[in-house]
Amino acid sequence: MDKKKLIKTSYKICKKCNRICYTRRFQQNFNNWTSDNHYIDEFIRDTQLLSHKNMEKVLEWIPHDRFYDIKYIAEDRYRANWIDGNIIDWDYFNQNWDRRNQNMIVELKKLNSPTNITLEYVNKISKAYGITQDSETKDYMIVLNFPCKECNYICYARHFQQNFNNWTSGNDDIDSFIQDAQLSSHYDVKEVLEWIPHNRFYDIKYVAEDIYRANWIDGNIIDWEYYNQNWKRENQNVIVKLKKLKLNNPKNITLEYMNNKISKVYGITQDPVTKDYMMVLADICKKCNSKCYIMYFQQNFNNWTSGNDDIDKFIQDTQLSNCYASNALEWIPYDKLYNIKRIAKDKYEAKWIDRNVILWDYINQKWKRIRQNMIVELKGLNNTKNNTLEFMDEIKIDYIFYGITQDPETKNYMLVLNKNCKKCNYICYAKHFQQNFDNWTSGNHYIDKFIQDTQLLSHKDMEKVLEWIPYDKFYNKIIIAKDKYKANWIDGNIINWDYNDQNWKRKNQNMVVELKKLNNPENIIPEYNTNKISKAYGITQDPETKDYMIVLNVTCKECNYICYTIHFQQNFNGWTSGNDGIDKIIQDTQSSAHDDAGKALEWIPSNKFCDIKYITEERYKANWIYGNIISWDNNNQNWERIGQNIIVELKRLNYPKEIASELMTETNKAYGITQNPETNDYMIVLSDKCKKCKCICYTIHFQQNFNSWTSGNDDIDRIIQDTQLSAHDDAGKALEWIPSNRIYDIKYITEDRYKANWINGNIINWDNNNQNWERIGQNTIVELKRLNNPKEITLEFMTEVNKVYGMTQNPETNDYMIVLSDKCKKCNHACHTIYFQQNFKNWTSSNSDIDKFIQDTQLSNCYASNALEWIPYNKFYDIKYIAKGGFGKVYRANWIDGNIIDWDDYNQNWKRIGQNMLVALKSLNNSKKVTLEFMNEVASHNKVDSISFIIKLYGITQDPETKNMQRMEAYGII
């Protein structure tokens, strides 16, 4: 027999499937169970050996302690809950069977003749899951779940049927009627009935003769829940109707049920006091034929009264005539209103705590409301008897009705309403402003009227609205010209109405505004119109001078909105360079910035720079703390910046009067101007931009750091700097000087070569936020190669095939060394082979042949998953003897670590899967010294491991007691 056939036979792959199929998984477990009956064992195994790709007809041996809640049904038949549930698939991760329907209800049926059991017999009965044995009687029993004959699976009807013995109404006709309804449910539980114990109802109230209302705790059935093995329900605590069944002749129940089918019937219950049987009905609307809002209102009629029959009837009529909740009135207790203020005869304004009904909340079984604490109007009802739906329709033109309340002191009834805007026919912006007219005054009739007029015209548009703004809402008041001030406005401007908070929604809090004196408040309109070039937000009054002032936000004449130019202009008085010419040039650039803040220069105080270093005559490098402006932040009312602590160049201005021409000659981006506080020289603040790239490229970031390091050797410094100066758009091209203290765990390899770990890892990008290099491969293993002649460094680089990261120096020998990637010559990068190779010194099997064999597999596999590894025996647990194999004993064990799949760059270690997986350990007897036979066995297996039907080989281990070597492989067939 050739070697391939020998291996295939040794591993017993399923001949039919050509893989490890379900049959093989069952076969692996044959020695782990027995029924103690040869015929039953044989029968179960036969079903398992036929499974291959299909679990449908498989039986299993089920220990009796896997069942609970065992109940007698009939002679030789029991019902029970099965803890584990039935097998559906193999779980490769946990190396065990995947199951579903845990705690499912099954039937246990006694096997009368265990010695004569056949598959045909079992299939004839129903769906069988397995066989068990009663631990007391020793009877063998088939574990069954009868599928529905009509559906051919376990449908709703079967779940109901399994529960028939758990309830009774005490009346055979009723039991039969309910069961018949349940047995016809198959696919749909909507029409099903159930027996509902009377203690599942509460708050039972008399409605009419033989009719009651109650809350049903459980709610109605909607589906079967497989996880909890119980019915899934909705509408817990729902209100239902209980209607007495007139059972003079119980056999007439069908007729009575049919007569009540106008309502949804949930089931039947029994009054424990009167013994009357009662139908449990949905309390549905006759008009809608569903449980509409009318029903929820109606169910609550007994829970409130106005104390006046006419008003009660009026409110109830509105509720009974509206399928939409928002159109109905309600009785509103007076204590639900607060901040009540008289506004005219028989008219009041108040805040309503609850707000109006909009929807029914099915979960909490109560009304859902929005816009709590809304402002409403209370209007006296002069004649309660004249309240009709017609009356309501008549005045509904002008009002939105919410309900009726009663003043507990005067006993007057009042309508709770809100007056619609006549133009909009709803409560628009104008109405919200109007409701607040009594809450403010400017102290000047003309100004009040002018503001109110703008508010009454707002309707759908807030653009032209003014408001009265108290003076204490401004801070940082600064005079900018005669009768003109600049200030920050705390609240910001109105943009919309917030229905939740019942207040105005605002934006631009703490915004900068202009306050301009009103010269003639009594003739405000012409003066206001002259200021319409600016957006006006409102009017305020200086409490000291008593001057009225328009609150403006000056929009840009060119842009017609508040552009960047305006934000710059508002701050012109907040800084000065001390030189009019410089101030003017900066302000001119800012005044032309409009939609591009990057065009503007700014005055930058000298204390905003740090780490200032001389470069050359009249030029310095420094870190700019704030970084440059990119946009305006409306929330913080300040400039948004990037590049904090960015390195910039400071260049002396020789002739401040000729600054414009000097700026024109600069190729680098100018951010602004500053002044040296010691020399008083003005300096342009420039970006340190690359002339080639016209941006701050990688080269610039390297160049800015040239003074921060040296190798102590000019030639080496020059070669490193040259690579960095050519890096522009590829940081990977650059070398760097790597201090020796950034390298650790240095190990000698061969003459002039060492291995070490590099703490920082290599540069990949520039991090603008941290103003530093972004790196990967922290603690990566690198190779250090001695530089024989630093002056011929370029030639030495050219002969290197490995990636060069940089240079370092041995602090003891002072030798310069190239820092190289430890890359694979075959792959031309650091592949898995390299990571295996770097670890060769960290393990040994104590046998040079085994070590060489494992290392050879690791060196010949660029893919980690194909390589073998040496696995210490203490990485296994729960080791159990299974059988004797072709070369020695075979064990089963759990492997703690799991198998290698990839290299983890971040943690600098192997990435693994299948932790605690089940594996097979196959030993070679008397292999204390590794024999050629053992090596050939392992080698031949490994050569064909990639063939799909060969069981995966992971590595080699050694039993510390017997000293026998063991192959470790995927748990397959022995």
C-alpha positions, 0 to 999 in steps of 0.5 A: 500500500502506498504511503498516501493510502496508508495515512488515509486509512490510519485517520479513517476519513469517512469513505462516503463523504471524504471528510470528517462528517457527522457520522465520524463525530458520533463515532468518536464518542461511541466509547463515552456512553452505553445504555447497558443493552447491546441491542439498543446500543447497536440501534442508536449507533446504526442511526448515527452511522447513517447520519453523514450530512443529515441529522434528521433521523439520528438518535442519541442515548439520553441520560435520564437525569437530563429530564425534569418535571416528568409527568404521567400522561397515560399508561406507559407515557410521560411528558417531561422537559429535556434540558439539553434540547436536540442536536442540529450541527457540529460546533467546531469552536467548542468541539461539541454538538450544537443544540437548540430547543433547550428545556423543550417538552418531549414525550417519553414512551415505554419500549416494550421490546428493546430487543426488537426495536427497528428504525421503521418502528421508530419512524412510524411513531413520530419524530424520535430524538433518542432513548433513555432509561427510567432509573427506578423502573429500568424501563427503556423509553423512546424520547419523542416529539410528535409533529402535527400530522397536518403541518409535519412539524411542531406547530402552535396546535402541538404546543397547546396540545402538550399543555392539555393536562395542565388546566381544566375549566371543570366543564367538559363541554368548555374544555372541549370547545377551547381545545378544539379552537387550540387544535385548529390554530396550527399557523395562527394564534389570533383566533385561539382561545385559552382557559384563563384563571380568574386570579389573572384579572384585577380591578374588576368593575360592574358595567351592566347586567352580566358584563364586567370590565377588568385588567388582564395581567398576562395579556394575549398570546401572539407567538411561541417562545422557543428559548423559554418554552412558553407563550409570548404575550402582548398587552399586559394589564390590558382592559378586557370585558367579562361577559357571562355565558348563559349555559342553560345548555352547555352544548350551546357554547358554540352558538353563544361564541358565534354571537359574540364574535363581533368582539375578539374573544381571548378565552373563558374564565369562571367567577369563583364566587358565583361559579358563572363562566364568562367569556373574556372579550376585547373591549373594542369599538363597534364603530371601528371594529377595533380597540380605538381611542374611543374605547380607552376613553370609555374605559375611564368614564368611571374614574372622573367626574366634573360634578355636573352631569351636563359637562360630564355628558358633553366631555364624554360625547366628544370622546365617543365621537373621536377616533383620534385622541387629539380631537377629544376633550378631557376633564382637567383637575384644577391642580394640574394648572399653575401660574394662573394669571387673570388677563381679562374678564372671565379669561385667565392664562395658566401653565398645564402640567400634563399637556394634551393627549396624543396617543395611547401607550400600550406598554404602560396602558395609559395616555401618552402626552407631549409638551408638558407645562404648555401655556393655555387659556382658561375661559369661563363657561357661563351656561353649562347646559348649552354645551353641545358638540355644535357649540364646540364646532362653532367656537372651534374656528378660533380655538384649540380645545383641550378640556374643561376644569373648575375653579375650586374657590369660585366653582366656575367651570372653565374651558381649557383652550388655546386661541388659534392665530386667525391667519395661520389657523394654528398656534404659530410663532406670533401666538407664542410671542403674544402669550408672553406680552405681559411678562416684559416691558421696556418702560416705553409705550412706543418701543413696546408697541414696535417690538410687539408689532414685529412679533405679531407679524412673525407667524412662520418666519423669525427673520424680522422679529425683535425682542426686548433684551434685558441689559444684564444679558450683555457682558464685556461691553466695550465702546467702539465709537460715539453711541456704539458699543460691542458686547457679548449676548449671553442668550443668543438669538431666537430660531424656533419654538421648543415644544418640550421646554415650552420656551424659545430655542436659541443659538449663538450663545455669547455671540458678539453684537453691536449696541447702537443708541436710539436717538428718538425712541418715540419715532423709532420706525425711521431710525430702525429703518436706517439701521436695517443694513444690519440684522437687528435682534432687539432693543435694550436699555442702559440702566445708568444712562437710560438710553435705549439701544438697538441690538445689532449684528452687522452683516457683511455688505458684500456677503449679506451675512455674518462672514469671517470678515465680520468676526475679524472686524468685531475684534479690531479694538481687541489688539494692536501691534503698536504700529499703524502700518502693520495694523492696517495691513493685518486688518486689510487682509482680515477685511478681505477674508469673507469666506476664506479665513486662511487668507487673513493675517493676525497679530500674534503676541510674542508670548504665544511662541515657545522654544524659540531657536536661532537659525540664521541671520534674522531668522528663527524657528519656534513653536506656535502654541495656538496654531493657525485659524481655519474657521469660526466656532459658533458655539464657543464664539471664537476661532477654531484652530489646528496645528497647535504647537506647530513649528513656524519660522520667524523672519525679521521685517526690515522695513515695516512700512514696506510690509506689503512688498516684503510679504509678496516676496515670501514663498511660504504661507504667512500666518501673521506678524509678531514683535520681539519684546527685547529688540522690538523688531517686527517679525513675519510668522511663516509656515515652514513650507517645502519649496518643492511640495508647496506644503508642510511635507514629511521633509519639513518635519524631519528638517525641523528636528535636525538640531535635536539630534546628532550621531557625533559623526558628520558623514552619518549625520549627512547621510541620514539628513539627505534621506530625510530631505528626500522623503517628501511624500514617503516617510518610509524612505527616510533613515533616522538616528536611533539612540542606543537606549531605544534598543534592548534585549541585544543578542549576538548572532554572528560576527558583526551582527546582532538581534534586538528589540526596538522600543519605538518601532518605525515611522509611518506618518506625521501626527498633526494633533500630537505634532510628532511621528506616528509609528508602528511595530513597537518592540519589533525585532530588528537586526543590528549590523556593524558599519565597517567604514562610516565614510563608505556608508552609501555603498554599504547601504546599497549592498543591503537587501533588508529594509534599513530603518536607521543607524545607532551606536554601540555605547561600549565599543562606539561602533556605528551600526545599521538598524535593519528589518529582519526580513525574509530573503524569499518573501522580501519582507518580514513574513511568518518565517522570520517571526518563527526564526526569531523565536528558535532560541526560546524553545527546545524539545531537548532532541536536536532531530525534533527541533530541526524537523519543527524548525524546517517546517517553520522555515518552509512555510510563509503561512503560519497555519501550515507550520508545526510548533513544539508544544509544552505538555503543560499546555494540555489539560483533561487528558484522557486515554481513548484507544490504541492506535497504529503506533501507540496509545491515543489520548484526547486533551484540551489545548489551552492556547489554540493554533496559530493563524497570524502574527499580531504586530501590535502585541508582537506575538502570535495570534491564535484561535481555538483556545481550549480546543479538543485535540488528539495526542498520538504517541509512539511507544518507546520513543524516548529516542526518536526513531526514523519510523516516528519521524517518517510518520510525522513527515509523511503526514505533514506533506499531505496535511493540505489535502482537505481530508487529512486531519490537521497536524499542529505540532509535537509534544512529549509526555513528561512521565513516559518520555514518549513523543506525541503527535498533536492533531485535530481531534479526528477518528482514531 
